[in-house]
Amino acid sequence: MQESQLQEIKELVLSKNGFQSFNPMQKAVLKKNWHQANLVVSAPTASGKTIIAELCALNCILRRKEKVLYTCPLKALASEHYKDWKRKYAGLGIKIAISTGDFDSSSHYLSKYDLIFTTNEKLDSLITHRASWLSNVGLLIVDEVHELASSRGATLEAVVMKMRYLLPELQIVALSATIPNASELADWLDAELVVSNYRPIKLMEGVLFSNVVYFSNNKHLELQGRNYLTALVEDTLALNKQMLFFMSTRKNAENLAKKLASTVEQKLLPKEKLYLQKLSERLLNVLENPTEQCKLLSSLAARGVAFHHAGLLPKQRELIEDAFRESKLKVVVATPTLALGVNMPAFRVVIPSLYRYTEYGMQRIPVSEYKQMAGRSGRPKYDTYGQAIIVARSEPEKDELMEYYINGMPEDISSALAFIPVLRTQLLSAIATNFIFNFDSLERFFSKSFYCMQYGSLSALIEKLHALLDDLIDYGFVVEKQERLEATLLGKRVAELYLDPESAHRMLIHLKSRLSELASLYCLVDTFEFSPWPSISKARKEQLFSELVAREEELGMDATKEYFMDENVLEKFNAALMLEDWINERSEQAIMDDYNVQPGVLYAKLQICDWLSYAACELAKLIEMRENSAKMLKLRKRLRHGVKEELLSLVELRGIGRVRARRLYRAGIKSITDVKRVNIKDLERILGRKLAESIKAQLHAR
């Protein structure tokens, strides 16, 4: 009976993906005890690891009648998988959900769903909130498990430890890029291991030197023309293919996109130009008042080229990704973050520089990062092979790059559990949820970590944990009673709010004083969560210090003392000024000009502030600072919309942002009551007919 059910699941997955049979990597997994055992699958990008996840998930839902959690590092990745799975499997009656926000909830509604896509941080928050429905989870799929080595990897490691502690019978399927120490990972998870180099689309890796690309299979590509980048673009377009460039900085990405636009534009067909013109308009109008960056992106997209980086707004990135997948955009120049996120393959990937600026100066990127970018080469269903090309400046460097990057192995992944801010958060969370209740249980809990398995000893980690525990006790978040460790009510709330305890401690110091508007903003930026703070030039530091001293009473601090105690005080003050400008309705362009912060980065910081202001509001209630709680609640709304207080009611209307709200206010329409009373013809003159009708319909429905 079991065999026939498993066979039905295999056939279902093949059918939904339009495949006739499984590929060699997938067949290797199917030889294992895939329907019961823990698995670690280490294989290249685009090798079909998602099919393994689908098989295991359907087996868990349909045959074992248990829930499945699919966790990954990025919201964008969770969203992409959610859409793909919903398209394939929602018709079978499988209830599929995505949950990546609201860290102060057990999200009880998820109890109704069979398959839930989430991020590592959201899953950690659900555990902290003791979501009762977690007890029905039978399978945890961990995507991009090699991200254990990143700064956010400590959260993933703790999540896996907690889930295994809560659910000893839980099946774990961990999917990873090719890593040398996959066996170590399998040992940690008590998992069966599948390592494969199979890639359905052949990858040709090469080094470009002196207008010739030397591929590792001894083939050559000779380019015509003096500029090798332009020559590569012309060659790619002649093959009717697309390409991705990976640049080290946002500025470099924008500059290269500008240089390539004229070459690409000449090759566009009339119908492609028509599509791209519409795309151009949509990219331009994402903001009510387009910035210079919006205008540049829009103009380039009309010519078949785009840049892609964190400085763009999420909607702009989504439009670019969709247009590239549909083969309408021919060239995208991106920063390396794209390689870690959404699925956006191209026939040819070019990496002009393997260096990046770090706190230690210019450093070469790791082999693993190169392999991530190279893995974007080759489009399923379109290409039989893909090309990844790096650039050498000399003959000796050509040979060395071939040996080190192309023929080299990615680095081993190592536990990042000792990263202090995350370790501190995890320690408080584990005490608040009774995973840890005394010193013995503390050692037992962390002895199950990947860190302990890798290093064979907990002594160094335990030393850090004891120091952090002393901090938690000093903060009033944990108490020690007769050798028993307990979280206080305040400590439990900090854990539920998913804050770094040190951030919460700093917040509480601010919240115990009567806060001005500027001090409230400084309270938010004076946290680990808000970091890194926008950088400031040396020339601006002197001016900022003078302004800090001038406003020290407003901030409630001794500016000179703080300057010597906190090396980041000027960066934090600068960030608070930026937020102050935002809530006083300065435009995105003005903020770009004054703070060198692009709209995408500003948007990301505002999302963080939305959470931090909520957390501050909750903490203020707990310490009975009601006035500050009310201030933080109002500030949260102003930060969300970027408006002065007088516009808060108007921006609650759908379709009314900060610019249109101000336009209404200046016309004497200052409240919802005024909007209701105003003649629709007058409203049309201010907002346009379509939006005016929409607003009136909204108010009628209330």
ZASE-710509 format. One line per 2 residues: number of its first residue (from 1); their letters; for each residue x negated, y, z of C-alpha. Coordinates in steps of 0.5 Angstrom, whole numbers, plus 500, padded with zeros to 3 digits. Example, Ala and Ser with C-alpha at 12.3 -4.5 7.8 and 13.67 -1.06 7.14 Angstrom:
1> AS> 475 491 516 ~ 473 498 514
//
This chain:
1> MQ> 500 500 500 ~ 494 505 502
3> ES> 491 503 495 ~ 497 505 491
5> QL> 498 511 495 ~ 491 514 494
7> QE> 491 512 487 ~ 497 516 486
9> IK> 494 522 489 ~ 488 521 485
11> EL> 492 521 478 ~ 496 527 481
13> VL> 490 531 482 ~ 487 529 475
15> SK> 494 531 472 ~ 495 538 475
17> NG> 488 540 473 ~ 488 537 466
19> FQ> 483 532 467 ~ 482 525 464
21> SF> 478 523 469 ~ 473 525 475
23> NP> 466 527 473 ~ 460 524 476
25> MQ> 459 528 482 ~ 467 527 484
27> KA> 466 519 483 ~ 460 519 488
29> VL> 465 522 493 ~ 471 517 491
31> KK> 466 511 493 ~ 465 514 500
33> NW> 471 513 505 ~ 473 520 503
35> HQ> 481 519 505 ~ 478 518 513
37> AN> 471 520 514 ~ 468 527 515
39> LV> 464 529 508 ~ 459 534 506
41> VS> 458 535 499 ~ 452 539 497
43> AP> 453 540 489 ~ 451 546 484
45> TA> 456 552 483 ~ 462 550 478
47> SG> 460 542 479 ~ 468 541 481
49> KT> 467 541 489 ~ 474 544 489
51> II> 477 537 486 ~ 474 534 492
53> AE> 478 539 497 ~ 484 538 493
55> LC> 484 530 494 ~ 483 530 501
57> AL> 488 536 502 ~ 493 532 499
59> NC> 492 525 502 ~ 492 529 509
61> IL> 499 532 507 ~ 503 527 503
63> RR> 500 521 506 ~ 498 522 513
65> KE> 503 528 514 ~ 498 533 518
67> KV> 496 540 516 ~ 490 542 513
69> LY> 486 548 514 ~ 482 551 509
71> TC> 477 556 511 ~ 471 560 508
73> PL> 467 566 509 ~ 471 572 505
75> KA> 478 574 504 ~ 477 575 497
77> LA> 475 567 496 ~ 481 565 501
79> SE> 486 569 496 ~ 483 566 490
81> HY> 484 559 492 ~ 491 560 495
83> KD> 493 563 488 ~ 490 557 485
85> WK> 493 552 489 ~ 500 555 490
87> RK> 500 555 482 ~ 498 547 482
89> YA> 502 545 488 ~ 507 549 491
91> GL> 512 545 486 ~ 511 539 490
93> GI> 514 542 496 ~ 508 543 499
95> KI> 508 550 503 ~ 502 554 502
97> AI> 500 560 506 ~ 494 565 507
99> ST> 492 568 513 ~ 486 573 513
101> GD> 488 579 518 ~ 491 581 525
103> FD> 486 578 530 ~ 491 579 535
105> SS> 496 574 534 ~ 497 566 534
107> SH> 501 567 527 ~ 506 562 530
109> YL> 510 563 523 ~ 504 558 520
111> SK> 507 552 524 ~ 512 552 518
113> YD> 506 551 513 ~ 502 545 510
115> LI> 496 548 508 ~ 493 554 510
117> FT> 488 558 507 ~ 484 563 512
119> TN> 477 566 514 ~ 472 563 519
121> EK> 474 570 523 ~ 481 569 523
123> LD> 481 561 525 ~ 476 563 531
125> SL> 482 568 533 ~ 487 563 532
127> IT> 483 558 537 ~ 482 564 542
129> HR> 490 565 542 ~ 491 558 543
131> AS> 496 557 537 ~ 500 551 539
133> WL> 500 549 531 ~ 493 547 531
135> SN> 494 541 534 ~ 498 538 528
137> VG> 492 540 524 ~ 489 533 521
139> LL> 483 536 516 ~ 479 542 516
141> IV> 476 544 509 ~ 470 548 510
143> DE> 468 552 504 ~ 461 555 503
145> VH> 458 551 509 ~ 451 554 507
147> EL> 453 560 510 ~ 452 558 516
149> AS> 445 561 515 ~ 448 568 514
151> SR> 449 573 520 ~ 456 571 520
153> GA> 454 564 520 ~ 454 564 528
155> TL> 462 565 528 ~ 463 559 523
157> EA> 458 554 527 ~ 462 556 533
159> VV> 469 555 530 ~ 467 548 528
161> MK> 465 546 535 ~ 471 549 538
163> MR> 476 545 532 ~ 472 538 534
165> YL> 472 539 541 ~ 480 541 541
167> LP> 481 535 536 ~ 477 529 536
169> EL> 480 526 531 ~ 480 531 526
171> QI> 477 530 519 ~ 472 535 516
173> VA> 470 536 509 ~ 464 541 508
175> LS> 463 544 501 ~ 456 547 500
177> AT> 451 549 494 ~ 445 545 493
179> IP> 441 545 500 ~ 435 541 501
181> NA> 437 539 508 ~ 444 537 507
183> SE> 443 531 511 ~ 441 535 517
185> LA> 448 538 516 ~ 451 531 515
187> DW> 448 529 521 ~ 451 534 525
189> LD> 458 533 523 ~ 457 525 523
191> AE> 459 526 516 ~ 458 521 510
193> LV> 453 525 505 ~ 454 526 497
195> VS> 448 530 494 ~ 449 531 487
197> NY> 445 535 481 ~ 451 534 476
199> RP> 454 540 473 ~ 459 540 467
201> IK> 456 546 464 ~ 449 545 462
203> LM> 445 551 465 ~ 439 553 462
205> EG> 434 557 466 ~ 429 562 463
207> VL> 424 567 464 ~ 424 573 459
209> FS> 417 576 458 ~ 415 581 452
211> NV> 421 580 448 ~ 421 572 449
213> VY> 425 568 453 ~ 422 562 455
215> FS> 427 556 458 ~ 425 551 463
217> NN> 426 546 457 ~ 421 549 453
219> KH> 426 552 448 ~ 425 559 446
221> LE> 429 565 445 ~ 426 571 441
223> LQ> 429 578 441 ~ 429 583 436
225> GR> 429 590 438 ~ 424 595 443
227> NY> 429 594 449 ~ 430 587 452
229> LT> 436 589 455 ~ 440 592 449
231> AL> 437 586 445 ~ 440 581 450
233> VE> 447 584 450 ~ 447 584 442
235> DT> 445 577 442 ~ 450 575 447
237> LA> 456 579 443 ~ 453 576 436
239> LN> 455 569 439 ~ 462 572 442
241> KQ> 460 571 449 ~ 460 575 455
243> ML> 454 577 460 ~ 453 579 467
245> FF> 447 583 470 ~ 445 583 477
247> MS> 442 589 480 ~ 439 590 487
249> TR> 443 597 488 ~ 450 600 486
251> KN> 446 606 483 ~ 442 601 479
253> AE> 448 598 477 ~ 452 604 475
255> NL> 446 607 471 ~ 445 600 467
257> AK> 452 600 465 ~ 452 607 462
259> KL> 446 605 458 ~ 449 599 455
261> AS> 456 602 453 ~ 454 604 446
263> TV> 451 598 444 ~ 458 594 447
265> EQ> 462 599 444 ~ 460 598 437
267> KL> 462 591 437 ~ 469 591 440
269> LP> 475 590 435 ~ 481 595 435
271> KE> 486 590 439 ~ 480 590 444
273> KL> 480 597 444 ~ 487 598 445
275> YL> 487 593 451 ~ 481 597 454
277> QK> 484 603 454 ~ 490 601 458
279> LS> 485 598 463 ~ 481 604 463
281> ER> 487 608 465 ~ 489 603 471
283> LL> 482 604 473 ~ 482 611 473
285> NV> 489 612 477 ~ 488 607 483
287> LE> 487 614 487 ~ 492 619 487
289> NP> 486 624 486 ~ 480 620 482
291> TE> 473 621 484 ~ 467 622 479
293> QC> 466 614 480 ~ 473 613 478
295> KL> 472 617 472 ~ 465 614 470
297> LS> 468 607 471 ~ 474 608 467
299> SL> 470 611 461 ~ 465 605 461
301> AA> 471 600 461 ~ 474 603 455
303> RG> 468 602 452 ~ 467 594 454
305> VA> 463 595 460 ~ 464 596 467
307> FH> 460 596 474 ~ 462 592 480
309> HA> 460 593 487 ~ 462 595 494
311> GL> 463 602 493 ~ 469 600 488
313> LP> 476 600 491 ~ 479 593 492
315> KQ> 484 594 486 ~ 479 596 482
317> RE> 474 590 483 ~ 481 586 482
319> LI> 482 589 475 ~ 475 588 473
321> ED> 475 581 475 ~ 481 579 471
323> AF> 479 583 465 ~ 473 579 465
325> RE> 476 573 466 ~ 480 574 460
327> SK> 474 576 456 ~ 476 583 455
329> LK> 470 586 458 ~ 464 584 455
331> VV> 459 586 460 ~ 459 587 467
333> VA> 453 590 471 ~ 454 588 479
335> TP> 450 587 485 ~ 449 581 488
337> TL> 455 580 493 ~ 459 578 487
339> AL> 455 572 487 ~ 458 570 493
341> GV> 465 572 492 ~ 470 570 487
343> NM> 469 566 481 ~ 467 570 475
345> PA> 463 566 470 ~ 459 568 464
347> FR> 455 565 459 ~ 449 569 460
349> VV> 447 572 467 ~ 441 576 467
351> IP> 437 578 473 ~ 432 584 471
353> SL> 429 585 478 ~ 428 579 484
355> YR> 426 585 489 ~ 430 588 494
357> YT> 429 594 499 ~ 429 591 506
359> EY> 427 594 513 ~ 420 591 512
361> GM> 420 595 505 ~ 421 591 498
363> QR> 421 584 499 ~ 423 578 494
365> IP> 430 575 494 ~ 430 568 497
367> VS> 431 562 492 ~ 437 560 494
369> EY> 440 567 493 ~ 437 567 486
371> KQ> 441 560 485 ~ 447 563 487
373> MA> 447 568 482 ~ 444 563 476
375> GR> 450 559 478 ~ 455 564 475
377> SG> 452 562 468 ~ 457 558 463
379> RP> 464 558 463 ~ 468 552 464
381> KY> 473 551 457 ~ 469 556 453
383> DT> 461 554 454 ~ 458 547 453
385> YG> 452 551 457 ~ 450 557 460
387> QA> 444 561 461 ~ 440 565 467
389> II> 435 569 465 ~ 430 573 470
391> VA> 425 578 468 ~ 417 578 468
393> RS> 412 584 468 ~ 406 580 466
395> EP> 404 573 463 ~ 401 570 470
397> EK> 408 573 473 ~ 412 569 468
399> DE> 409 562 470 ~ 409 564 477
401> LM> 417 566 477 ~ 418 559 473
403> EY> 415 555 478 ~ 417 559 484
405> YI> 425 560 482 ~ 427 556 476
407> NG> 423 550 478 ~ 423 551 486
409> MP> 428 549 491 ~ 433 553 495
411> ED> 431 554 502 ~ 433 550 508
413> IS> 439 553 512 ~ 438 554 519
415> SA> 443 556 525 ~ 444 563 526
417> LA> 448 562 533 ~ 442 566 536
419> FI> 445 572 533 ~ 446 576 539
421> PV> 453 580 538 ~ 456 574 535
423> LR> 453 569 541 ~ 456 574 546
425> TQ> 463 574 543 ~ 463 567 542
427> LL> 461 566 550 ~ 466 570 552
429> SA> 471 567 548 ~ 469 560 550
431> IA> 470 562 557 ~ 477 565 556
433> TN> 479 559 553 ~ 476 554 558
435> FI> 472 551 553 ~ 466 553 558
437> FN> 468 553 566 ~ 461 552 569
439> FD> 454 552 568 ~ 454 545 566
441> SL> 460 545 561 ~ 456 551 558
443> ER> 450 547 556 ~ 455 541 554
445> FF> 459 546 549 ~ 452 549 546
447> SK> 449 542 546 ~ 454 540 540
449> SF> 451 546 536 ~ 448 545 529
451> YC> 442 550 533 ~ 441 544 538
453> MQ> 441 539 533 ~ 436 543 529
455> YG> 431 545 534 ~ 432 539 539
457> SL> 432 543 545 ~ 437 548 548
459> SA> 432 552 552 ~ 431 558 548
461> LI> 439 559 547 ~ 441 557 554
463> EK> 436 563 556 ~ 439 568 552
465> LH> 446 565 554 ~ 445 566 561
467> AL> 442 574 560 ~ 449 575 556
469> LD> 453 572 562 ~ 450 577 567
471> DL> 452 582 562 ~ 459 579 561
473> ID> 459 579 569 ~ 457 586 569
475> YG> 462 589 564 ~ 467 586 569
477> FV> 470 581 563 ~ 467 574 567
479> VE> 467 573 575 ~ 463 567 578
481> KQ> 467 564 584 ~ 464 558 587
483> ER> 460 556 581 ~ 466 556 577
485> LE> 466 561 571 ~ 473 565 569
487> AT> 475 570 565 ~ 478 576 568
489> LL> 485 579 565 ~ 480 584 562
491> GK> 475 579 559 ~ 481 575 556
493> RV> 484 581 553 ~ 477 583 550
495> AE> 477 576 547 ~ 484 576 544
497> LY> 482 583 541 ~ 476 579 537
499> LD> 471 585 540 ~ 464 584 541
501> PE> 464 585 549 ~ 459 590 548
503> SA> 463 594 544 ~ 469 593 548
505> HR> 465 596 554 ~ 462 602 550
507> ML> 470 603 548 ~ 472 603 556
509> IH> 467 608 558 ~ 470 613 553
511> LK> 477 611 554 ~ 476 612 562
513> SR> 475 620 560 ~ 480 624 557
515> LS> 479 624 549 ~ 479 630 544
517> EL> 480 628 537 ~ 473 628 536
519> AS> 471 624 542 ~ 476 619 540
521> LY> 473 618 533 ~ 466 617 536
523> CL> 469 612 541 ~ 471 607 534
525> VD> 464 608 531 ~ 460 607 537
527> TF> 461 599 536 ~ 458 594 533
529> EF> 464 592 529 ~ 463 599 525
531> SP> 456 598 524 ~ 452 599 519
533> WP> 453 607 520 ~ 452 611 513
535> SI> 445 613 512 ~ 443 620 513
537> SK> 437 623 510 ~ 431 626 514
539> AR> 433 633 512 ~ 440 632 515
541> KE> 438 630 521 ~ 436 636 524
543> QL> 442 640 522 ~ 446 634 525
545> FS> 443 634 532 ~ 444 642 532
547> EL> 452 640 531 ~ 451 635 536
549> VA> 449 639 541 ~ 454 645 539
551> RE> 460 640 540 ~ 457 636 546
553> EE> 463 638 550 ~ 468 636 545
555> LG> 465 629 545 ~ 464 629 553
557> MD> 456 627 553 ~ 450 630 554
559> AT> 447 630 547 ~ 440 631 548
561> KE> 440 625 553 ~ 444 621 549
563> YF> 439 622 543 ~ 434 619 547
565> MD> 438 613 549 ~ 441 611 543
567> EN> 437 611 537 ~ 443 611 532
569> VL> 447 617 536 ~ 446 621 530
571> EK> 448 616 525 ~ 455 615 529
573> FN> 456 622 530 ~ 455 623 522
575> AA> 460 617 521 ~ 465 621 526
577> LM> 465 627 522 ~ 466 623 516
579> LE> 473 620 519 ~ 474 627 522
581> DW> 474 630 515 ~ 478 624 512
583> IN> 484 625 517 ~ 484 633 516
585> ER> 485 631 508 ~ 478 632 505
587> SE> 478 628 498 ~ 475 622 497
589> QA> 470 626 492 ~ 468 631 497
591> IM> 467 625 502 ~ 462 622 497
593> DD> 459 628 496 ~ 458 630 503
595> YN> 456 623 506 ~ 454 619 500
597> VQ> 460 614 502 ~ 463 611 496
599> PG> 471 610 496 ~ 470 602 497
601> VL> 466 603 503 ~ 470 608 506
603> YA> 476 604 505 ~ 472 598 508
605> KL> 470 602 514 ~ 478 605 515
607> QI> 480 598 515 ~ 475 596 521
609> CD> 478 603 524 ~ 485 600 523
611> WL> 483 594 528 ~ 478 598 532
613> SY> 484 604 534 ~ 489 598 535
615> AA> 484 595 540 ~ 482 601 543
617> CE> 490 603 544 ~ 491 596 548
619> LA> 485 597 552 ~ 487 604 554
621> KL> 494 601 556 ~ 490 596 560
623> IE> 486 601 564 ~ 492 605 565
625> MR> 490 611 561 ~ 497 612 557
627> EN> 495 618 554 ~ 489 616 551
629> SA> 493 610 548 ~ 498 614 545
631> KM> 492 618 542 ~ 489 612 539
633> LK> 496 610 536 ~ 497 616 533
635> LR> 490 616 530 ~ 491 610 528
637> KR> 496 612 523 ~ 492 618 521
639> LR> 486 614 519 ~ 490 609 515
641> HG> 493 615 511 ~ 488 620 511
643> VK> 493 626 513 ~ 494 631 519
645> EE> 499 629 524 ~ 504 634 520
647> LL> 505 629 514 ~ 505 622 518
649> SL> 513 622 517 ~ 512 623 510
651> VE> 507 618 508 ~ 511 612 511
653> LR> 515 613 504 ~ 513 608 499
655> GI> 509 611 493 ~ 508 617 498
657> GR> 500 618 499 ~ 496 624 502
659> VR> 496 628 496 ~ 504 627 494
661> AR> 505 628 502 ~ 502 635 502
663> RL> 505 637 495 ~ 512 636 498
665> YR> 510 639 505 ~ 508 646 501
667> AG> 514 646 497 ~ 518 646 504
669> IK> 520 639 504 ~ 517 637 511
671> SI> 521 631 514 ~ 525 625 512
673> TD> 531 629 513 ~ 528 634 508
675> VK> 527 629 503 ~ 534 627 504
677> RV> 537 633 503 ~ 533 636 497
679> NI> 536 636 490 ~ 533 630 486
681> KD> 532 635 480 ~ 528 639 485
683> LE> 524 632 488 ~ 523 630 480
685> RI> 519 637 479 ~ 515 635 485
687> LG> 514 628 484 ~ 516 626 477
689> RK> 523 623 475 ~ 521 615 477
691> LA> 518 616 483 ~ 523 621 486
693> ES> 529 616 484 ~ 525 611 488
695> IK> 524 615 494 ~ 532 617 494
697> AQ> 533 609 493 ~ 529 608 499
699> LH> 532 613 503 ~ 539 610 501
701> AR> 537 603 503 ~ 536 606 510
//
